[in-house]
């Protein structure tokens, strides 16, 4: 078993946040940080941070803090960000176009290779220099261009059909925005993204604060 497979998913889900803050520190030429300072910035407790970061090496030193560069490099490796990935978007509507237009993913190593839709009115239009192609050409496209990640931005009722094409053609990971629980065989990874869940969390916090005020 390698180091990364021993790390729990709960820790993995916190790693991008560490990675983001450490990237910011690197940009500001800060070379070390204590768990207390990290805690103030990130919002996790200092002991949570020490526990999390102990999972993958001895980067913290008593009285010195964490070596930002080394920790950043290690987290990047664990998250697989030292590699490059190829992606396609299926569903070039509001969401698909927004994702295609965001250039930040490519800077992080996620390279968009194709955009597909079933609507003939969209086929041929260029988004971020990539021409939207007909969905019928997706299987052949994946065969000819090794694609690591399929980004699903189609309505719920089309999601499984498109996922099946990804699965059949050997796409390893599906970034699923459709509100649909996909059925996939072992070995295919699905990461569901639900912005509304985040919004509900926000609603909870606002609501709690209101209740607290009202009960004062
Ligand atoms: P939209 O209607 O603007 O775009 C959907 C596109 O998918 C259309 O261009 C349509 O022609 C295409 N499409 C439909 N069936 C297809 C198929 N079988 N093959 C290829 N293309 C197909 O919808 P919007 O607003 O972009 O939302 C897309 C999906 O994302 C929906 O499932 C929506 O519920 C979901 N969504 C999820 C969010 C999240 O936080 N996870 C946030 C916003 C939307």
py3Dmol code that shows the C-alpha trace and the ligand (Angstrom):
import py3Dmol

protein = """\
ATOM      1  CA  UNK A   1       0.000   0.000   0.000  1.00  0.00           C
ATOM      2  CA  UNK A   2       1.433   3.403  -0.838  1.00  0.00           C
ATOM      3  CA  UNK A   3       1.178   6.500   1.331  1.00  0.00           C
ATOM      4  CA  UNK A   4      -1.762   8.050  -0.502  1.00  0.00           C
ATOM      5  CA  UNK A   5      -4.014   4.977  -0.292  1.00  0.00           C
ATOM      6  CA  UNK A   6      -3.589   4.954   3.487  1.00  0.00           C
ATOM      7  CA  UNK A   7      -4.944   8.478   3.863  1.00  0.00           C
ATOM      8  CA  UNK A   8      -8.619   8.639   4.709  1.00  0.00           C
ATOM      9  CA  UNK A   9     -11.003  10.360   2.293  1.00  0.00           C
ATOM     10  CA  UNK A  10     -11.909  12.837   5.064  1.00  0.00           C
ATOM     11  CA  UNK A  11      -8.286  14.016   5.081  1.00  0.00           C
ATOM     12  CA  UNK A  12      -8.102  13.966   1.272  1.00  0.00           C
ATOM     13  CA  UNK A  13     -11.124  16.274   1.132  1.00  0.00           C
ATOM     14  CA  UNK A  14      -9.282  18.794   3.313  1.00  0.00           C
ATOM     15  CA  UNK A  15      -6.056  18.659   1.288  1.00  0.00           C
ATOM     16  CA  UNK A  16      -7.121  21.026  -1.526  1.00  0.00           C
ATOM     17  CA  UNK A  17      -7.733  23.701   1.091  1.00  0.00           C
ATOM     18  CA  UNK A  18      -4.219  23.218   2.532  1.00  0.00           C
ATOM     19  CA  UNK A  19      -2.854  23.211  -0.995  1.00  0.00           C
ATOM     20  CA  UNK A  20      -4.590  26.470  -1.860  1.00  0.00           C
ATOM     21  CA  UNK A  21      -3.313  28.286   1.253  1.00  0.00           C
ATOM     22  CA  UNK A  22       0.203  26.913   0.855  1.00  0.00           C
ATOM     23  CA  UNK A  23       0.216  28.072  -2.796  1.00  0.00           C
ATOM     24  CA  UNK A  24      -0.739  31.529  -1.576  1.00  0.00           C
ATOM     25  CA  UNK A  25       2.091  31.490   1.007  1.00  0.00           C
ATOM     26  CA  UNK A  26       4.571  30.412  -1.667  1.00  0.00           C
ATOM     27  CA  UNK A  27       3.443  33.280  -3.886  1.00  0.00           C
ATOM     28  CA  UNK A  28       4.153  35.616  -0.970  1.00  0.00           C
ATOM     29  CA  UNK A  29       7.607  34.046  -0.431  1.00  0.00           C
ATOM     30  CA  UNK A  30       6.708  32.788   3.034  1.00  0.00           C
ATOM     31  CA  UNK A  31       8.852  29.727   3.729  1.00  0.00           C
ATOM     32  CA  UNK A  32       7.436  28.483   7.005  1.00  0.00           C
ATOM     33  CA  UNK A  33       4.211  28.581   8.964  1.00  0.00           C
ATOM     34  CA  UNK A  34       3.061  27.228  12.324  1.00  0.00           C
ATOM     35  CA  UNK A  35      -0.010  25.047  12.724  1.00  0.00           C
ATOM     36  CA  UNK A  36      -1.500  27.890  14.813  1.00  0.00           C
ATOM     37  CA  UNK A  37      -1.092  30.395  11.963  1.00  0.00           C
ATOM     38  CA  UNK A  38      -2.414  27.876   9.436  1.00  0.00           C
ATOM     39  CA  UNK A  39      -5.344  27.256  11.751  1.00  0.00           C
ATOM     40  CA  UNK A  40      -6.190  30.972  11.867  1.00  0.00           C
ATOM     41  CA  UNK A  41      -6.142  31.155   8.065  1.00  0.00           C
ATOM     42  CA  UNK A  42      -7.858  27.887   7.187  1.00  0.00           C
ATOM     43  CA  UNK A  43     -10.316  27.583  10.045  1.00  0.00           C
ATOM     44  CA  UNK A  44      -9.426  24.013  11.085  1.00  0.00           C
ATOM     45  CA  UNK A  45      -8.088  23.590  14.631  1.00  0.00           C
ATOM     46  CA  UNK A  46      -4.308  23.473  15.082  1.00  0.00           C
ATOM     47  CA  UNK A  47      -4.537  19.912  16.386  1.00  0.00           C
ATOM     48  CA  UNK A  48      -6.611  18.856  13.352  1.00  0.00           C
ATOM     49  CA  UNK A  49      -3.957  20.350  11.108  1.00  0.00           C
ATOM     50  CA  UNK A  50      -1.118  18.573  12.943  1.00  0.00           C
ATOM     51  CA  UNK A  51      -3.039  15.303  12.764  1.00  0.00           C
ATOM     52  CA  UNK A  52      -3.789  15.720   9.048  1.00  0.00           C
ATOM     53  CA  UNK A  53      -0.278  16.696   8.064  1.00  0.00           C
ATOM     54  CA  UNK A  54       1.321  13.945  10.173  1.00  0.00           C
ATOM     55  CA  UNK A  55      -0.302  11.519   7.750  1.00  0.00           C
ATOM     56  CA  UNK A  56       2.279  12.079   5.095  1.00  0.00           C
ATOM     57  CA  UNK A  57       5.551  12.926   6.692  1.00  0.00           C
ATOM     58  CA  UNK A  58       7.394  14.813   9.309  1.00  0.00           C
ATOM     59  CA  UNK A  59       7.117  18.340   7.938  1.00  0.00           C
ATOM     60  CA  UNK A  60       6.518  20.143  11.182  1.00  0.00           C
ATOM     61  CA  UNK A  61       9.252  20.925  13.652  1.00  0.00           C
ATOM     62  CA  UNK A  62       8.689  22.120  17.193  1.00  0.00           C
ATOM     63  CA  UNK A  63       9.336  25.855  17.329  1.00  0.00           C
ATOM     64  CA  UNK A  64       9.872  26.112  13.551  1.00  0.00           C
ATOM     65  CA  UNK A  65       6.509  25.243  12.044  1.00  0.00           C
ATOM     66  CA  UNK A  66       5.992  23.741   8.617  1.00  0.00           C
ATOM     67  CA  UNK A  67       8.298  24.096   5.665  1.00  0.00           C
ATOM     68  CA  UNK A  68       5.838  25.586   3.172  1.00  0.00           C
ATOM     69  CA  UNK A  69       7.650  24.495   0.014  1.00  0.00           C
ATOM     70  CA  UNK A  70       8.115  20.868   1.080  1.00  0.00           C
ATOM     71  CA  UNK A  71       4.578  20.560   2.381  1.00  0.00           C
ATOM     72  CA  UNK A  72       3.172  22.121  -0.788  1.00  0.00           C
ATOM     73  CA  UNK A  73       5.193  19.709  -2.934  1.00  0.00           C
ATOM     74  CA  UNK A  74       4.080  16.683  -0.909  1.00  0.00           C
ATOM     75  CA  UNK A  75       0.387  17.628  -0.940  1.00  0.00           C
ATOM     76  CA  UNK A  76       0.612  18.306  -4.653  1.00  0.00           C
ATOM     77  CA  UNK A  77       2.052  14.801  -5.151  1.00  0.00           C
ATOM     78  CA  UNK A  78      -0.607  13.177  -2.978  1.00  0.00           C
ATOM     79  CA  UNK A  79      -3.339  14.984  -4.899  1.00  0.00           C
ATOM     80  CA  UNK A  80      -1.722  13.878  -8.157  1.00  0.00           C
ATOM     81  CA  UNK A  81      -1.252  17.489  -9.238  1.00  0.00           C
ATOM     82  CA  UNK A  82       2.274  16.803 -10.455  1.00  0.00           C
ATOM     83  CA  UNK A  83       0.620  14.999 -13.390  1.00  0.00           C
ATOM     84  CA  UNK A  84      -1.296  16.422 -16.350  1.00  0.00           C
ATOM     85  CA  UNK A  85      -4.857  15.343 -17.155  1.00  0.00           C
ATOM     86  CA  UNK A  86      -6.948  15.534 -20.300  1.00  0.00           C
ATOM     87  CA  UNK A  87     -10.662  16.323 -20.074  1.00  0.00           C
ATOM     88  CA  UNK A  88     -13.783  16.635 -22.195  1.00  0.00           C
ATOM     89  CA  UNK A  89     -16.983  18.458 -21.343  1.00  0.00           C
ATOM     90  CA  UNK A  90     -20.309  16.999 -22.405  1.00  0.00           C
ATOM     91  CA  UNK A  91     -23.214  19.434 -22.349  1.00  0.00           C
ATOM     92  CA  UNK A  92     -22.302  22.867 -23.652  1.00  0.00           C
ATOM     93  CA  UNK A  93     -25.129  24.759 -21.982  1.00  0.00           C
ATOM     94  CA  UNK A  94     -24.808  27.388 -19.260  1.00  0.00           C
ATOM     95  CA  UNK A  95     -22.645  25.322 -16.944  1.00  0.00           C
ATOM     96  CA  UNK A  96     -20.573  23.511 -19.571  1.00  0.00           C
ATOM     97  CA  UNK A  97     -19.677  26.803 -21.231  1.00  0.00           C
ATOM     98  CA  UNK A  98     -18.791  28.421 -17.915  1.00  0.00           C
ATOM     99  CA  UNK A  99     -16.430  25.570 -17.081  1.00  0.00           C
ATOM    100  CA  UNK A 100     -14.953  25.611 -20.578  1.00  0.00           C
ATOM    101  CA  UNK A 101     -14.349  29.350 -20.315  1.00  0.00           C
ATOM    102  CA  UNK A 102     -12.474  29.097 -17.032  1.00  0.00           C
ATOM    103  CA  UNK A 103      -8.767  28.958 -17.842  1.00  0.00           C
ATOM    104  CA  UNK A 104      -7.658  28.212 -14.260  1.00  0.00           C
ATOM    105  CA  UNK A 105      -8.148  24.438 -14.591  1.00  0.00           C
ATOM    106  CA  UNK A 106      -5.622  24.196 -17.386  1.00  0.00           C
ATOM    107  CA  UNK A 107      -3.082  26.079 -15.269  1.00  0.00           C
ATOM    108  CA  UNK A 108      -3.565  23.369 -12.654  1.00  0.00           C
ATOM    109  CA  UNK A 109      -2.861  20.654 -15.231  1.00  0.00           C
ATOM    110  CA  UNK A 110      -6.407  19.795 -16.347  1.00  0.00           C
ATOM    111  CA  UNK A 111      -6.405  20.296 -20.095  1.00  0.00           C
ATOM    112  CA  UNK A 112      -9.706  20.581 -21.933  1.00  0.00           C
ATOM    113  CA  UNK A 113      -9.503  18.692 -25.221  1.00  0.00           C
ATOM    114  CA  UNK A 114     -13.095  18.668 -26.433  1.00  0.00           C
ATOM    115  CA  UNK A 115     -16.621  19.951 -25.836  1.00  0.00           C
ATOM    116  CA  UNK A 116     -19.659  17.979 -26.988  1.00  0.00           C
ATOM    117  CA  UNK A 117     -23.369  18.624 -27.249  1.00  0.00           C
ATOM    118  CA  UNK A 118     -26.380  17.132 -28.987  1.00  0.00           C
ATOM    119  CA  UNK A 119     -27.858  20.488 -29.976  1.00  0.00           C
ATOM    120  CA  UNK A 120     -26.990  21.183 -33.660  1.00  0.00           C
ATOM    121  CA  UNK A 121     -27.290  24.932 -32.988  1.00  0.00           C
ATOM    122  CA  UNK A 122     -24.319  24.730 -30.627  1.00  0.00           C
ATOM    123  CA  UNK A 123     -22.152  22.448 -32.745  1.00  0.00           C
ATOM    124  CA  UNK A 124     -19.406  24.447 -34.458  1.00  0.00           C
ATOM    125  CA  UNK A 125     -19.411  27.310 -31.953  1.00  0.00           C
ATOM    126  CA  UNK A 126     -16.030  27.934 -30.355  1.00  0.00           C
ATOM    127  CA  UNK A 127     -15.650  28.222 -26.596  1.00  0.00           C
ATOM    128  CA  UNK A 128     -12.212  29.186 -25.396  1.00  0.00           C
ATOM    129  CA  UNK A 129     -10.831  28.230 -28.813  1.00  0.00           C
ATOM    130  CA  UNK A 130     -12.385  24.765 -28.768  1.00  0.00           C
ATOM    131  CA  UNK A 131     -15.138  23.955 -31.241  1.00  0.00           C
ATOM    132  CA  UNK A 132     -18.225  22.255 -29.835  1.00  0.00           C
ATOM    133  CA  UNK A 133     -18.622  18.858 -31.518  1.00  0.00           C
ATOM    134  CA  UNK A 134     -21.623  16.625 -32.069  1.00  0.00           C
ATOM    135  CA  UNK A 135     -22.147  14.113 -29.269  1.00  0.00           C
ATOM    136  CA  UNK A 136     -22.176  11.306 -31.852  1.00  0.00           C
ATOM    137  CA  UNK A 137     -18.478  11.876 -32.407  1.00  0.00           C
ATOM    138  CA  UNK A 138     -17.599  11.508 -28.708  1.00  0.00           C
ATOM    139  CA  UNK A 139     -16.735   7.765 -28.708  1.00  0.00           C
ATOM    140  CA  UNK A 140     -14.348   8.127 -31.626  1.00  0.00           C
ATOM    141  CA  UNK A 141     -12.829  11.269 -30.125  1.00  0.00           C
ATOM    142  CA  UNK A 142     -12.069   9.492 -26.855  1.00  0.00           C
ATOM    143  CA  UNK A 143     -10.546   6.581 -28.784  1.00  0.00           C
ATOM    144  CA  UNK A 144      -8.219   8.908 -30.664  1.00  0.00           C
ATOM    145  CA  UNK A 145      -7.347  11.208 -27.771  1.00  0.00           C
ATOM    146  CA  UNK A 146      -6.660   9.530 -24.474  1.00  0.00           C
ATOM    147  CA  UNK A 147      -9.083  11.259 -22.111  1.00  0.00           C
ATOM    148  CA  UNK A 148      -8.669  10.957 -18.351  1.00  0.00           C
ATOM    149  CA  UNK A 149     -11.676  12.878 -17.087  1.00  0.00           C
ATOM    150  CA  UNK A 150     -15.189  13.350 -18.457  1.00  0.00           C
ATOM    151  CA  UNK A 151     -17.038  16.419 -17.241  1.00  0.00           C
ATOM    152  CA  UNK A 152     -20.778  15.856 -17.215  1.00  0.00           C
ATOM    153  CA  UNK A 153     -22.887  18.970 -17.679  1.00  0.00           C
ATOM    154  CA  UNK A 154     -25.991  17.445 -19.255  1.00  0.00           C
ATOM    155  CA  UNK A 155     -29.496  17.282 -17.750  1.00  0.00           C
ATOM    156  CA  UNK A 156     -30.217  14.512 -15.256  1.00  0.00           C
ATOM    157  CA  UNK A 157     -32.029  12.292 -17.775  1.00  0.00           C
ATOM    158  CA  UNK A 158     -29.009  12.153 -20.128  1.00  0.00           C
ATOM    159  CA  UNK A 159     -26.324  11.752 -17.500  1.00  0.00           C
ATOM    160  CA  UNK A 160     -26.156   7.949 -17.320  1.00  0.00           C
ATOM    161  CA  UNK A 161     -26.144   7.564 -21.129  1.00  0.00           C
ATOM    162  CA  UNK A 162     -23.188   9.898 -21.470  1.00  0.00           C
ATOM    163  CA  UNK A 163     -21.457   8.291 -18.474  1.00  0.00           C
ATOM    164  CA  UNK A 164     -21.825   4.933 -20.226  1.00  0.00           C
ATOM    165  CA  UNK A 165     -19.886   6.262 -23.211  1.00  0.00           C
ATOM    166  CA  UNK A 166     -17.132   7.463 -20.862  1.00  0.00           C
ATOM    167  CA  UNK A 167     -17.040   4.065 -19.146  1.00  0.00           C
ATOM    168  CA  UNK A 168     -17.033   2.086 -22.387  1.00  0.00           C
ATOM    169  CA  UNK A 169     -14.213   4.150 -23.848  1.00  0.00           C
ATOM    170  CA  UNK A 170     -11.998   3.909 -20.785  1.00  0.00           C
ATOM    171  CA  UNK A 171     -12.320   7.360 -19.234  1.00  0.00           C
ATOM    172  CA  UNK A 172     -11.081   6.943 -15.668  1.00  0.00           C
ATOM    173  CA  UNK A 173     -12.834   9.717 -13.804  1.00  0.00           C
ATOM    174  CA  UNK A 174     -16.172  11.476 -14.132  1.00  0.00           C
ATOM    175  CA  UNK A 175     -16.698  14.959 -12.738  1.00  0.00           C
ATOM    176  CA  UNK A 176     -20.446  14.867 -12.450  1.00  0.00           C
ATOM    177  CA  UNK A 177     -22.477  18.053 -12.188  1.00  0.00           C
ATOM    178  CA  UNK A 178     -25.784  16.447 -13.106  1.00  0.00           C
ATOM    179  CA  UNK A 179     -28.090  15.746 -10.156  1.00  0.00           C
ATOM    180  CA  UNK A 180     -27.977  12.048 -10.862  1.00  0.00           C
ATOM    181  CA  UNK A 181     -26.438   9.104  -8.986  1.00  0.00           C
ATOM    182  CA  UNK A 182     -24.406   7.426 -11.673  1.00  0.00           C
ATOM    183  CA  UNK A 183     -23.896   3.693 -11.826  1.00  0.00           C
ATOM    184  CA  UNK A 184     -20.318   2.894 -12.671  1.00  0.00           C
ATOM    185  CA  UNK A 185     -18.211  -0.269 -12.471  1.00  0.00           C
ATOM    186  CA  UNK A 186     -15.272  -0.639 -10.077  1.00  0.00           C
ATOM    187  CA  UNK A 187     -12.256   1.299 -11.186  1.00  0.00           C
ATOM    188  CA  UNK A 188     -14.199   4.304 -12.470  1.00  0.00           C
ATOM    189  CA  UNK A 189     -14.187   7.243 -10.101  1.00  0.00           C
ATOM    190  CA  UNK A 190     -17.108   9.643  -9.876  1.00  0.00           C
ATOM    191  CA  UNK A 191     -16.815  12.954  -8.097  1.00  0.00           C
ATOM    192  CA  UNK A 192     -20.211  14.600  -7.726  1.00  0.00           C
ATOM    193  CA  UNK A 193     -20.352  18.359  -7.448  1.00  0.00           C
ATOM    194  CA  UNK A 194     -23.453  19.984  -6.023  1.00  0.00           C
ATOM    195  CA  UNK A 195     -23.206  23.737  -5.631  1.00  0.00           C
ATOM    196  CA  UNK A 196     -26.595  23.679  -3.939  1.00  0.00           C
ATOM    197  CA  UNK A 197     -25.138  21.634  -1.067  1.00  0.00           C
ATOM    198  CA  UNK A 198     -22.677  24.399  -0.402  1.00  0.00           C
ATOM    199  CA  UNK A 199     -25.507  26.915  -0.611  1.00  0.00           C
ATOM    200  CA  UNK A 200     -27.509  24.895   1.929  1.00  0.00           C
ATOM    201  CA  UNK A 201     -24.529  24.954   4.295  1.00  0.00           C
ATOM    202  CA  UNK A 202     -24.431  28.719   3.929  1.00  0.00           C
ATOM    203  CA  UNK A 203     -28.154  28.878   4.596  1.00  0.00           C
ATOM    204  CA  UNK A 204     -27.654  26.787   7.754  1.00  0.00           C
ATOM    205  CA  UNK A 205     -24.974  29.134   9.086  1.00  0.00           C
ATOM    206  CA  UNK A 206     -27.048  32.255   8.347  1.00  0.00           C
ATOM    207  CA  UNK A 207     -30.087  30.650   9.906  1.00  0.00           C
ATOM    208  CA  UNK A 208     -28.152  29.626  13.047  1.00  0.00           C
ATOM    209  CA  UNK A 209     -26.827  33.173  13.451  1.00  0.00           C
ATOM    210  CA  UNK A 210     -30.360  34.565  13.081  1.00  0.00           C
ATOM    211  CA  UNK A 211     -31.762  32.125  15.644  1.00  0.00           C
ATOM    212  CA  UNK A 212     -28.986  33.038  18.070  1.00  0.00           C
ATOM    213  CA  UNK A 213     -29.804  36.751  17.696  1.00  0.00           C
ATOM    214  CA  UNK A 214     -33.534  36.153  18.129  1.00  0.00           C
ATOM    215  CA  UNK A 215     -32.983  34.117  21.315  1.00  0.00           C
ATOM    216  CA  UNK A 216     -30.725  36.711  22.927  1.00  0.00           C
TER     217      UNK A 216
END
"""
ligand_1 = """\
44
LIG
P -28.409 23.708 -20.032
O -29.765 23.256 -20.418
O -28.019 25.114 -20.231
O -27.318 22.790 -20.773
C -27.427 21.409 -20.928
C -26.813 21.057 -22.279
O -26.731 19.640 -22.375
C -27.650 21.547 -23.447
O -26.841 22.315 -24.332
C -28.143 20.274 -24.121
O -28.243 20.397 -25.512
C -27.050 19.297 -23.720
N -27.461 17.897 -23.733
C -28.596 17.334 -23.280
N -28.578 16.011 -23.467
C -27.393 15.729 -24.040
C -26.786 14.516 -24.487
N -27.393 13.331 -24.355
N -25.582 14.582 -25.065
C -24.967 15.775 -25.200
N -25.494 16.958 -24.837
C -26.689 16.926 -24.236
O -28.237 23.280 -18.507
P -27.184 23.858 -17.438
O -27.796 24.933 -16.675
O -25.887 24.066 -18.106
O -27.077 22.590 -16.463
C -26.446 21.404 -16.917
C -26.505 20.324 -15.843
O -25.803 20.757 -14.708
C -27.911 20.027 -15.358
O -27.999 18.651 -15.064
C -28.046 20.847 -14.093
O -28.989 20.305 -13.187
C -26.652 20.719 -13.580
N -26.210 21.792 -12.689
C -25.526 21.407 -11.597
C -24.993 22.292 -10.753
C -24.215 21.764 -9.610
O -23.889 22.486 -8.691
N -23.896 20.509 -9.637
C -25.173 23.730 -10.924
C -25.875 24.073 -12.132
C -26.383 23.121 -12.976
"""
view = py3Dmol.view(width=600, height=400)
view.addModel(protein, "pdb")
view.setStyle({"model": 0}, {"cartoon": {"style": "trace"}})
view.addModel(ligand_1, "xyz")
view.setStyle({"model": 1}, {"stick": {}})
view.zoomTo()
view.show()
